[in-house]
């Protein structure tokens, strides 16, 4: 009498059918290694953030243009008034003194004052953070799910029709300039041409004529369609290609051969055994892209006039608004560094082979 293997009989986790090797002896020695590992990653993150602060401060100082002249353009302002503005914003100080003042402000979580908005940079960032998280977060989640799903199917049968089609389409959109794709979608789906009316708004976050919670939510969702499509089309190829490559590496593993020998269906072997292990290399990519959610997609927000941090950064570069662009630059870099740190700390928990 033969028995049919069921899902309950299947081994799961890293190594699947094989029993994973012990991560190492427990005790004081392991604790020391873990503490050393964490402190090393924290030190790397702090050094990286300090380097970003220094580089950002001096790089933005070589941008062409005079902030005071840009603020007073088109106004009757005397030379004395311009000098007073320079004094108020600390632009009359030596460069080293400006850096010390800026670094001291960062320690107090003070990112300075925006030249063009005349408001604290922290307040401007908090005001624009919500729209950016909504747009960039939605696009990142959809792109990750789509890319991982298509990458798993492509990598399981490499060289097949589905693999060639999915890879070609993903690489095509990956190579397309973001601003060009956004403008093309506006022309085709927002502006309206001939018999085809405009289906979506050309820009903004919500129609100013609507009021109420539900109408505002529906209007926001309608405004998000084109920018989210642009984001997803450009970035989902990263997940697809990494997932495809990882799954192709896993296909020849012994635990998959054992699972097939037990009589498990091919789709079940892929879903329950191969895919979970192939997901491990994508962890760092997912965390890094989550860090970039805070910075949004500058080109997408600019093309679609989305009131987020990306558009705020673009407006600051045009002046140049040194306080604003420096503050945003530090926030963008800190979010990526923090997410990379979390990835370094989480990865050993997911993969016993790299535990300290």
C-alpha positions in Angstrom: 0.0 0.0 0.0 1.4 3.4 -1.1 0.9 6.7 0.6 0.6 10.1 -1.1 2.8 12.8 0.4 0.9 15.8 1.7 1.8 19.3 2.5 2.1 18.3 6.1 4.9 15.9 5.2 7.0 18.6 3.6 10.1 20.0 5.1 10.2 23.8 5.0 12.7 26.6 5.7 16.3 27.0 4.6 17.7 23.8 3.4 14.2 22.3 3.2 14.7 18.5 3.2 18.2 18.8 4.7 18.6 19.4 8.4 20.3 22.8 8.8 23.7 22.8 10.4 23.9 24.3 13.9 24.5 28.1 13.8 27.2 27.7 16.3 27.7 27.0 20.0 25.6 29.1 22.4 27.1 30.8 25.4 29.3 33.8 26.2 31.4 33.4 23.1 28.3 33.6 20.8 27.0 36.6 22.7 30.3 38.4 22.3 30.2 37.7 18.5 26.6 39.0 18.2 27.4 42.2 20.2 30.6 42.8 18.1 28.6 42.3 14.9 25.9 44.7 15.9 28.4 47.4 17.1 30.3 47.0 13.9 27.2 47.6 11.8 26.2 50.6 14.0 29.7 52.1 13.7 29.6 51.7 9.9 26.2 53.4 9.8 27.3 56.4 11.9 30.5 56.9 9.9 28.5 56.7 6.6 26.0 59.3 7.9 28.8 61.6 9.0 30.4 61.3 5.6 27.1 62.2 4.0 26.7 65.3 6.2 30.1 66.6 5.3 29.9 65.8 1.6 26.4 67.2 1.3 27.3 70.5 3.0 30.3 71.3 0.9 28.9 69.9 -2.4 25.8 72.1 -2.2 28.0 75.1 -1.5 29.5 74.8 -5.0 26.1 75.0 -6.7 25.8 77.9 -9.1 23.6 80.8 -8.2 23.2 83.2 -5.3 20.4 82.3 -2.8 20.0 86.0 -1.7 19.8 87.2 -5.3 17.3 84.5 -6.1 15.1 85.5 -3.1 15.1 89.2 -4.0 14.8 88.8 -7.7 12.2 91.2 -9.1 12.1 93.3 -6.0 13.6 96.7 -5.2 16.2 95.7 -2.6 19.3 97.7 -1.7 22.7 96.4 -1.2 22.4 96.9 2.6 19.2 94.8 2.7 21.0 92.0 0.8 23.8 92.1 3.3 21.3 91.9 6.1 19.7 88.8 4.5 23.1 87.2 4.3 23.7 87.9 7.9 20.4 86.5 9.0 21.0 83.2 7.1 24.6 83.0 8.2 26.0 83.3 4.6 28.4 86.1 5.7 30.3 83.6 7.9 33.4 81.7 6.8 32.7 78.3 5.4 34.1 76.4 8.3 31.9 78.4 10.7 28.8 77.7 8.7 29.6 74.0 8.8 30.1 74.0 12.6 26.8 75.9 13.0 25.1 73.4 10.7 26.5 70.4 12.5 25.5 71.8 15.9 22.0 72.3 14.6 21.8 68.7 13.5 22.7 67.5 17.0 19.6 69.4 18.1 17.5 68.0 15.2 17.4 71.5 13.7 17.9 71.4 10.0 17.9 75.1 9.5 15.6 77.6 7.8 14.4 77.5 4.2 15.5 80.6 2.3 12.5 80.6 -0.1 9.7 79.5 2.3 11.1 81.3 5.4 10.0 78.3 7.5 12.0 75.7 9.5 13.1 72.8 7.2 11.8 70.3 9.7 8.3 71.7 9.4 8.4 71.6 5.6 9.6 68.0 5.6 6.9 66.8 8.1 4.3 68.6 6.0 5.4 66.8 2.7 6.3 63.5 4.3 2.7 62.0 4.2 2.1 62.4 0.5 5.6 60.9 -0.3 5.0 57.9 1.9 1.6 57.3 0.3 2.8 57.5 -3.3 6.3 56.0 -3.0 5.2 53.3 -0.5 2.4 52.2 -2.7 4.5 52.0 -5.8 7.3 50.2 -4.0 5.0 47.5 -2.5 3.3 46.9 -5.9 6.6 46.8 -7.7 8.1 44.3 -5.2 5.1 42.0 -5.4 4.9 42.1 -9.2 8.6 41.7 -9.7 9.0 38.8 -7.3 6.0 37.0 -8.7 7.1 37.3 -12.3 10.7 36.6 -11.4 9.8 33.4 -9.7 7.9 32.2 -12.8 10.7 33.3 -15.1 13.5 31.7 -13.1 11.7 28.4 -12.7 11.6 27.8 -16.4 14.5 29.9 -17.8 14.6 30.2 -21.5 10.9 29.6 -22.0 8.5 31.9 -23.7 7.3 33.4 -20.4 10.9 34.0 -19.2 11.9 35.7 -22.5 8.7 37.9 -22.6 8.8 39.0 -18.9 12.5 39.7 -19.0 12.3 41.7 -22.2 9.4 43.8 -21.0 11.0 44.5 -17.6 14.3 45.5 -19.1 12.6 47.7 -21.6 10.8 49.7 -18.9 13.9 49.7 -16.7 15.8 51.4 -19.5 13.1 54.0 -20.2 13.8 57.5 -18.7 11.3 58.1 -15.8 10.4 61.6 -16.8 9.8 60.5 -20.4 7.5 57.7 -19.4 5.6 60.0 -17.1 5.1 62.6 -19.8 4.0 59.9 -22.3 1.3 58.7 -19.8 0.1 62.2 -19.4 -0.2 62.7 -23.1 -2.0 59.3 -23.7 -4.2 59.0 -20.6 -4.5 62.5 -19.0 -4.6 65.1 -21.7 -7.0 63.4 -24.0 -6.4 63.0 -27.7 -9.1 62.8 -30.5 -11.9 60.4 -29.5 -10.1 59.4 -26.3 -10.9 61.7 -23.4 -8.5 62.3 -20.5 -9.0 59.5 -18.0 -6.8 60.7 -15.2 -5.7 64.1 -13.7 -2.5 65.5 -15.1 -1.0 66.4 -11.7 -1.6 67.2 -8.1 -2.8 65.0 -5.3 -6.4 65.9 -4.9 -9.1 67.9 -6.7 -9.5 71.2 -4.8 -13.2 71.1 -5.6 -14.0 68.0 -3.6 -14.7 67.8 0.1 -15.5 65.1 2.6 -13.5 62.0 3.5 -14.7 59.6 0.9 -14.6 62.0 -2.1 -11.1 63.1 -1.1 -9.9 59.5 -0.8 -11.3 58.7 -4.2 -9.8 61.8 -5.8 -6.4 61.0 -4.3 -6.6 57.4 -5.6 -7.4 58.8 -9.1 -4.5 61.2 -8.9 -2.1 58.3 -7.8 -2.8 56.1 -10.8 -0.4 57.5 -13.3 2.5 58.3 -11.0 2.2 54.8 -9.4 2.2 53.2 -12.9 5.3 55.1 -13.8 7.1 54.1 -10.6 6.2 50.4 -10.9 7.1 50.2 -14.5 10.6 51.6 -13.9 11.6 49.7 -10.8 9.9 46.3 -10.8 12.6 44.9 -13.1 15.1 45.1 -10.2 13.1 42.6 -8.2 12.3 40.4 -11.2 15.9 40.0 -12.3 17.3 39.3 -8.8 14.5 36.8 -8.0 15.0 35.1 -11.4 18.7 34.8 -10.8 18.3 33.5 -7.3 15.7 30.9 -8.3 17.9 29.6 -11.1 20.7 29.1 -8.6 18.3 27.2 -6.2 16.9 24.9 -8.9 19.8 22.4 -8.7 19.9 22.2 -4.9 19.7 18.8 -3.3 16.7 19.6 -1.1 14.6 20.2 -4.3 15.7 16.9 -5.8 14.6 15.2 -2.5 11.3 17.0 -2.6 10.6 15.9 -6.2 11.7 12.3 -5.3 8.9 12.3 -2.6 6.4 12.8 -5.4 5.6 16.5 -4.7 4.0 18.5 -7.5 6.4 20.8 -9.4 4.4 23.9 -8.5 4.4 22.9 -4.8 8.2 22.3 -4.9 8.6 25.8 -6.3 6.2 27.6 -4.0 7.0 25.8 -0.7 10.7 25.2 -1.0 12.5 27.1 -3.8 10.9 30.5 -3.6 11.4 31.0 0.2 15.1 30.4 -0.1 15.4 32.4 -3.3 13.8 35.4 -1.5 16.8 35.8 0.8 19.0 37.8 -1.6 16.1 40.2 -2.2 16.0 41.2 1.5 18.7 43.9 1.1 17.1 45.3 -2.0 13.7 45.5 -0.4 15.1 47.3 2.7 17.1 49.7 0.5 14.1 50.6 -1.5 12.1 51.1 1.6 14.7 53.6 2.7 14.3 55.4 -0.6 10.5 55.6 0.0 11.2 58.6 2.2 13.0 60.4 -0.6 10.2 59.5 -2.9 10.8 59.6 -6.7 12.0 63.1 -7.5 11.3 62.9 -11.2 7.9 61.3 -10.7 6.8 63.8 -8.2 8.1 66.7 -10.3 6.4 65.5 -13.5 3.1 64.9 -11.9 3.3 67.9 -9.5 2.9 65.6 -6.5 3.3 67.6 -3.3 5.9 65.4 -1.7 9.5 65.5 -0.6 10.8 64.9 -4.1 9.1 68.0 -5.6 10.2 70.0 -2.5 13.8 68.9 -3.2 13.5 70.0 -6.9 12.1 73.4 -5.9 15.0 73.8 -3.5 17.6 73.1 -6.1 16.3 75.7 -8.5 17.0 78.6 -6.0 19.4 77.2 -4.6 17.8 76.9 -1.2 20.8 75.6 0.7 19.0 75.0 4.0 16.3 73.1 2.4 18.3 70.9 0.0 20.9 70.1 2.8 18.2 69.1 5.2 16.4 66.9 2.7 19.7 65.4 1.6 20.5 64.3 5.1 17.0 62.9 5.6 17.2 61.0 2.4 20.6 59.6 3.2 19.7 58.7 6.8 16.7 56.8 5.7 18.7 54.6 3.3 21.5 54.1 5.8 19.0 53.1 8.5 17.2 50.6 6.2 20.6 49.1 5.2 21.5 48.7 8.9 18.2 47.0 9.5 18.8 44.7 6.6 22.2 43.8 8.0 20.6 43.0 11.3 17.7 41.0 10.0 19.5 39.0 7.3 21.3 36.7 9.8 17.9 35.9 11.5 16.6 34.7 8.1 19.7 32.8 7.0 21.5 30.8 9.6 24.5 30.4 7.4 25.6 34.1 7.9 25.0 34.3 11.6 27.9 35.6 13.7 
